[in-house]
Amino acid sequence: MVRPSIPEQLTWVEICERYPEQQLCLADVEYADPEEREIWTARVIGHGASMGAAFEQARLFQNRFDDITFYATQPWYRHQALRPRLAIDDELYELCFERR
């Protein structure tokens, strides 16, 4: 089996430009501020619309990197179940909850 070449180190801005709205597996991550976990540079070893697709690609590198980190270039709110919001004013409250 041919081992894949190691991807180049990219800045976070370059990663977001190349892999918009994707799930990522990253290696050799350098943080701008380790306390904030803000990525400065990293190697993209897997990417895709799902974490499973990204992880499948990253498996080829599992013996070459000690740490693999998972990130996404899409906003986190898209991963969460969205709940509808409803503003209830006095009139709607009376219609819904007042006893008749």
Rosetta constraint file for C-alpha pairs under 8 A:
AtomPair CA 3 CA 60 HARMONIC 7.57 0.50
AtomPair CA 4 CA 60 HARMONIC 7.29 0.50
AtomPair CA 4 CA 61 HARMONIC 7.85 0.50
AtomPair CA 6 CA 45 HARMONIC 7.93 0.50
AtomPair CA 7 CA 43 HARMONIC 5.83 0.50
AtomPair CA 7 CA 44 HARMONIC 6.58 0.50
AtomPair CA 7 CA 45 HARMONIC 6.77 0.50
AtomPair CA 8 CA 43 HARMONIC 5.91 0.50
AtomPair CA 8 CA 44 HARMONIC 7.94 0.50
AtomPair CA 9 CA 28 HARMONIC 7.91 0.50
AtomPair CA 9 CA 41 HARMONIC 6.29 0.50
AtomPair CA 9 CA 42 HARMONIC 5.26 0.50
AtomPair CA 9 CA 43 HARMONIC 4.76 0.50
AtomPair CA 9 CA 44 HARMONIC 7.87 0.50
AtomPair CA 10 CA 14 HARMONIC 5.91 0.50
AtomPair CA 10 CA 15 HARMONIC 6.22 0.50
AtomPair CA 10 CA 41 HARMONIC 5.27 0.50
AtomPair CA 10 CA 42 HARMONIC 5.51 0.50
AtomPair CA 10 CA 43 HARMONIC 6.16 0.50
AtomPair CA 10 CA 44 HARMONIC 7.95 0.50
AtomPair CA 11 CA 15 HARMONIC 6.24 0.50
AtomPair CA 11 CA 39 HARMONIC 7.89 0.50
AtomPair CA 11 CA 40 HARMONIC 5.67 0.50
AtomPair CA 11 CA 41 HARMONIC 4.17 0.50
AtomPair CA 11 CA 42 HARMONIC 6.54 0.50
AtomPair CA 12 CA 16 HARMONIC 6.16 0.50
AtomPair CA 12 CA 39 HARMONIC 6.08 0.50
AtomPair CA 12 CA 40 HARMONIC 5.70 0.50
AtomPair CA 12 CA 41 HARMONIC 5.63 0.50
AtomPair CA 12 CA 42 HARMONIC 7.26 0.50
AtomPair CA 13 CA 17 HARMONIC 6.27 0.50
AtomPair CA 14 CA 18 HARMONIC 6.13 0.50
AtomPair CA 15 CA 19 HARMONIC 5.82 0.50
AtomPair CA 15 CA 20 HARMONIC 7.90 0.50
AtomPair CA 15 CA 44 HARMONIC 7.67 0.50
AtomPair CA 16 CA 20 HARMONIC 5.28 0.50
AtomPair CA 16 CA 21 HARMONIC 7.87 0.50
AtomPair CA 16 CA 73 HARMONIC 5.76 0.50
AtomPair CA 19 CA 47 HARMONIC 7.42 0.50
AtomPair CA 19 CA 73 HARMONIC 7.05 0.50
AtomPair CA 20 CA 73 HARMONIC 5.80 0.50
AtomPair CA 20 CA 74 HARMONIC 6.83 0.50
AtomPair CA 21 CA 49 HARMONIC 7.56 0.50
AtomPair CA 21 CA 72 HARMONIC 6.98 0.50
AtomPair CA 21 CA 73 HARMONIC 4.93 0.50
AtomPair CA 21 CA 74 HARMONIC 4.10 0.50
AtomPair CA 21 CA 75 HARMONIC 7.72 0.50
AtomPair CA 22 CA 47 HARMONIC 6.30 0.50
AtomPair CA 22 CA 48 HARMONIC 5.32 0.50
AtomPair CA 22 CA 49 HARMONIC 5.13 0.50
AtomPair CA 22 CA 50 HARMONIC 7.25 0.50
AtomPair CA 22 CA 72 HARMONIC 5.68 0.50
AtomPair CA 22 CA 73 HARMONIC 5.49 0.50
AtomPair CA 22 CA 74 HARMONIC 6.16 0.50
AtomPair CA 23 CA 47 HARMONIC 5.49 0.50
AtomPair CA 23 CA 48 HARMONIC 5.43 0.50
AtomPair CA 23 CA 49 HARMONIC 5.91 0.50
AtomPair CA 23 CA 50 HARMONIC 5.78 0.50
AtomPair CA 23 CA 51 HARMONIC 5.43 0.50
AtomPair CA 23 CA 54 HARMONIC 6.30 0.50
AtomPair CA 23 CA 70 HARMONIC 7.51 0.50
AtomPair CA 23 CA 71 HARMONIC 6.11 0.50
AtomPair CA 23 CA 72 HARMONIC 4.37 0.50
AtomPair CA 23 CA 73 HARMONIC 6.61 0.50
AtomPair CA 23 CA 74 HARMONIC 7.69 0.50
AtomPair CA 24 CA 44 HARMONIC 6.78 0.50
AtomPair CA 24 CA 45 HARMONIC 7.69 0.50
AtomPair CA 24 CA 46 HARMONIC 5.64 0.50
AtomPair CA 24 CA 47 HARMONIC 4.48 0.50
AtomPair CA 24 CA 48 HARMONIC 6.86 0.50
AtomPair CA 24 CA 51 HARMONIC 7.06 0.50
AtomPair CA 24 CA 54 HARMONIC 5.74 0.50
AtomPair CA 24 CA 55 HARMONIC 7.96 0.50
AtomPair CA 24 CA 70 HARMONIC 5.67 0.50
AtomPair CA 24 CA 71 HARMONIC 5.12 0.50
AtomPair CA 24 CA 72 HARMONIC 5.50 0.50
AtomPair CA 24 CA 73 HARMONIC 7.61 0.50
AtomPair CA 25 CA 44 HARMONIC 6.05 0.50
AtomPair CA 25 CA 45 HARMONIC 5.65 0.50
AtomPair CA 25 CA 46 HARMONIC 4.81 0.50
AtomPair CA 25 CA 47 HARMONIC 6.29 0.50
AtomPair CA 25 CA 54 HARMONIC 6.00 0.50
AtomPair CA 25 CA 55 HARMONIC 6.43 0.50
AtomPair CA 25 CA 58 HARMONIC 6.35 0.50
AtomPair CA 25 CA 68 HARMONIC 6.36 0.50
AtomPair CA 25 CA 69 HARMONIC 5.62 0.50
AtomPair CA 25 CA 70 HARMONIC 4.74 0.50
AtomPair CA 25 CA 71 HARMONIC 6.50 0.50
AtomPair CA 26 CA 42 HARMONIC 6.08 0.50
AtomPair CA 26 CA 43 HARMONIC 5.43 0.50
AtomPair CA 26 CA 44 HARMONIC 4.74 0.50
AtomPair CA 26 CA 45 HARMONIC 5.67 0.50
AtomPair CA 26 CA 46 HARMONIC 7.06 0.50
AtomPair CA 26 CA 68 HARMONIC 5.55 0.50
AtomPair CA 26 CA 69 HARMONIC 5.00 0.50
AtomPair CA 26 CA 70 HARMONIC 6.22 0.50
AtomPair CA 26 CA 71 HARMONIC 7.41 0.50
AtomPair CA 27 CA 42 HARMONIC 5.91 0.50
AtomPair CA 27 CA 43 HARMONIC 5.12 0.50
AtomPair CA 27 CA 44 HARMONIC 6.60 0.50
AtomPair CA 27 CA 45 HARMONIC 6.73 0.50
AtomPair CA 27 CA 65 HARMONIC 6.57 0.50
AtomPair CA 27 CA 67 HARMONIC 6.24 0.50
AtomPair CA 27 CA 68 HARMONIC 4.95 0.50
AtomPair CA 27 CA 69 HARMONIC 6.32 0.50
AtomPair CA 28 CA 41 HARMONIC 7.92 0.50
AtomPair CA 28 CA 42 HARMONIC 5.38 0.50
AtomPair CA 28 CA 43 HARMONIC 6.02 0.50
AtomPair CA 28 CA 65 HARMONIC 7.53 0.50
AtomPair CA 28 CA 67 HARMONIC 7.40 0.50
AtomPair CA 28 CA 68 HARMONIC 7.84 0.50
AtomPair CA 29 CA 39 HARMONIC 6.85 0.50
AtomPair CA 29 CA 40 HARMONIC 7.56 0.50
AtomPair CA 29 CA 41 HARMONIC 5.86 0.50
AtomPair CA 29 CA 42 HARMONIC 4.29 0.50
AtomPair CA 29 CA 43 HARMONIC 6.96 0.50
AtomPair CA 29 CA 69 HARMONIC 7.74 0.50
AtomPair CA 30 CA 39 HARMONIC 6.12 0.50
AtomPair CA 30 CA 40 HARMONIC 5.50 0.50
AtomPair CA 30 CA 41 HARMONIC 5.19 0.50
AtomPair CA 30 CA 42 HARMONIC 6.20 0.50
AtomPair CA 31 CA 37 HARMONIC 6.09 0.50
AtomPair CA 31 CA 38 HARMONIC 5.53 0.50
AtomPair CA 31 CA 39 HARMONIC 4.44 0.50
AtomPair CA 31 CA 40 HARMONIC 4.92 0.50
AtomPair CA 31 CA 41 HARMONIC 6.96 0.50
AtomPair CA 32 CA 37 HARMONIC 7.53 0.50
AtomPair CA 32 CA 38 HARMONIC 5.64 0.50
AtomPair CA 32 CA 39 HARMONIC 5.78 0.50
AtomPair CA 32 CA 40 HARMONIC 4.84 0.50
AtomPair CA 33 CA 37 HARMONIC 6.01 0.50
AtomPair CA 33 CA 38 HARMONIC 5.77 0.50
AtomPair CA 33 CA 39 HARMONIC 7.72 0.50
AtomPair CA 34 CA 38 HARMONIC 6.84 0.50
AtomPair CA 45 CA 54 HARMONIC 7.91 0.50
AtomPair CA 45 CA 57 HARMONIC 6.71 0.50
AtomPair CA 45 CA 58 HARMONIC 5.10 0.50
AtomPair CA 45 CA 61 HARMONIC 7.09 0.50
AtomPair CA 46 CA 53 HARMONIC 7.58 0.50
AtomPair CA 46 CA 54 HARMONIC 4.28 0.50
AtomPair CA 46 CA 55 HARMONIC 6.04 0.50
AtomPair CA 46 CA 56 HARMONIC 7.28 0.50
AtomPair CA 46 CA 57 HARMONIC 4.78 0.50
AtomPair CA 46 CA 58 HARMONIC 4.71 0.50
AtomPair CA 47 CA 51 HARMONIC 7.67 0.50
AtomPair CA 47 CA 53 HARMONIC 6.67 0.50
AtomPair CA 47 CA 54 HARMONIC 4.04 0.50
AtomPair CA 47 CA 55 HARMONIC 7.56 0.50
AtomPair CA 47 CA 57 HARMONIC 7.24 0.50
AtomPair CA 48 CA 53 HARMONIC 5.29 0.50
AtomPair CA 48 CA 54 HARMONIC 5.00 0.50
AtomPair CA 49 CA 53 HARMONIC 6.89 0.50
AtomPair CA 49 CA 54 HARMONIC 7.72 0.50
AtomPair CA 50 CA 54 HARMONIC 6.51 0.50
AtomPair CA 51 CA 55 HARMONIC 5.95 0.50
AtomPair CA 52 CA 56 HARMONIC 6.07 0.50
AtomPair CA 53 CA 57 HARMONIC 6.66 0.50
AtomPair CA 54 CA 58 HARMONIC 6.32 0.50
AtomPair CA 55 CA 59 HARMONIC 6.18 0.50
AtomPair CA 56 CA 60 HARMONIC 7.70 0.50
AtomPair CA 57 CA 61 HARMONIC 7.98 0.50
AtomPair CA 58 CA 62 HARMONIC 6.58 0.50
AtomPair CA 61 CA 65 HARMONIC 6.53 0.50
AtomPair CA 62 CA 66 HARMONIC 7.66 0.50
AtomPair CA 62 CA 68 HARMONIC 7.98 0.50
AtomPair CA 72 CA 76 HARMONIC 7.76 0.50
AtomPair CA 74 CA 78 HARMONIC 7.41 0.50
AtomPair CA 75 CA 79 HARMONIC 7.86 0.50
AtomPair CA 76 CA 80 HARMONIC 7.03 0.50
AtomPair CA 77 CA 81 HARMONIC 7.93 0.50
AtomPair CA 77 CA 82 HARMONIC 7.80 0.50
AtomPair CA 88 CA 92 HARMONIC 5.76 0.50
AtomPair CA 88 CA 93 HARMONIC 6.03 0.50
AtomPair CA 89 CA 93 HARMONIC 6.09 0.50
AtomPair CA 90 CA 94 HARMONIC 6.17 0.50
AtomPair CA 91 CA 95 HARMONIC 6.38 0.50
AtomPair CA 92 CA 96 HARMONIC 6.17 0.50
AtomPair CA 93 CA 97 HARMONIC 5.67 0.50
AtomPair CA 93 CA 98 HARMONIC 7.18 0.50
AtomPair CA 94 CA 98 HARMONIC 4.84 0.50
